[in-house]
Amino acid sequence: MNRILQFINLNRGEEDRQKVVENVVSNISFRGSNLWVLACAIVVASIGLNVNSTAVIIGAMLISPLMGPIVGAGFGLGMYDFSLLRKSLKNLLIATAVSLTVSTIYFYLSPFKETQTELLARTAPNIYDILIAFFGGLVGVIAITRVEKGNPIPGVAIATALMPPLCTAGYGLAIGNFKFFFGALYLYSINCVFICIATFLIVKYLKYPAVEQLDARRQRQVKYVMTFLIAVMLLPSIWFAFRLYEEKKYNQKVDQFIEKEFDARGYTVLYRKTRYLANPHTIELAFLSHKFSEDEVAQLTSRMRAYGIENSVLRIRQDTTDLKRDILNEIGADRKTLNQKDVAIANLQKQLALSGVDNSKVLPEVTILFPGITNISIAEHLFNEGTDSTKTVYVMLYKTGRDLDKAEKERLTAWLKQKFQVKDFEIYGETLPARETGRK
């Protein structure tokens, strides 16, 4: 048992505690360079969220100094150093205010205000965000207290993700969307509180000495405050996670319903929108051509229960004329473009094939089929060039010692069309005197 305890003992490789505390205190303050670094990190993170670039967001998290005052607050609570706690909370408040101000100004001035997926991901926190913040905070504090810091710190900065929620809150303020603002600020608060709690637990586990000796009553008060903070952050997050789970289950049932009741029967769904938060839930659909009667809609609504879809209303949009016309026009335009490209490619292929014809290689094939032909020249000719009625005609000129009859000419023309895969092919011949053909 002692061997196992030694194996997991955090006191091994521990840094001098006085030095650890000094490092923590030095990273709390947001003055001078720290404030500039924070402002620049906020701008970088805001740009990353604005252009939906995960790499840029990660870069901003790596240079962010926001972890300092949060870890300081955890050390202040764990060591009952209320002076350190007050200083940490004060600087965290300053950093939060600066970050919100900078991100709000950026998004207000930015011409691109579309809500990207990276922004949406920071507006609805759940239980998983709590677990990430807590365990990320544990790793961060353990690394801070080691002699060899190793490389966990950058990973902790990325995992705990303090910058993106703050920037998203600024985005919500800039566009006047307070749902985004409060959702992102709640996620930021979760990260701060659970990193602080993780720090508190590690400080207590490592038995850092208390700066102020507290009586039992004051210690109970600290515990009550910590318990209250955990409950305030934990309970709504569990509810968000449960709602997310229920919404995913509901959407899976709706997908199954649509696939079996519509897709399998050949009804093309043009439009689909599911409103899970509405009461009752709403499923709105529109179709390419099929019109549903009121009785059919009622039957479909009743069949939804067989798929486990409860407390839901099915609405089918029947006024799809404009929507259908627009989609068909777009499809037609795409097909026209594709057809034009296909024709152009085919023509180019034919032109390249014919422009690169080696007459000396084709001649032996021709003479096998038509022994009288002694020479050929194949080329293409454009008529009505520059007009809508441009026409390309492929021509073969040949020399022969005897006239080809009509059947032979037709056979030669058909062979050339097949060989070069063209529609129009004309042949013109010249009959040579016997002396020019080498005949006696």
Disulfide bonds with the S-S distance in Angstrom:
none
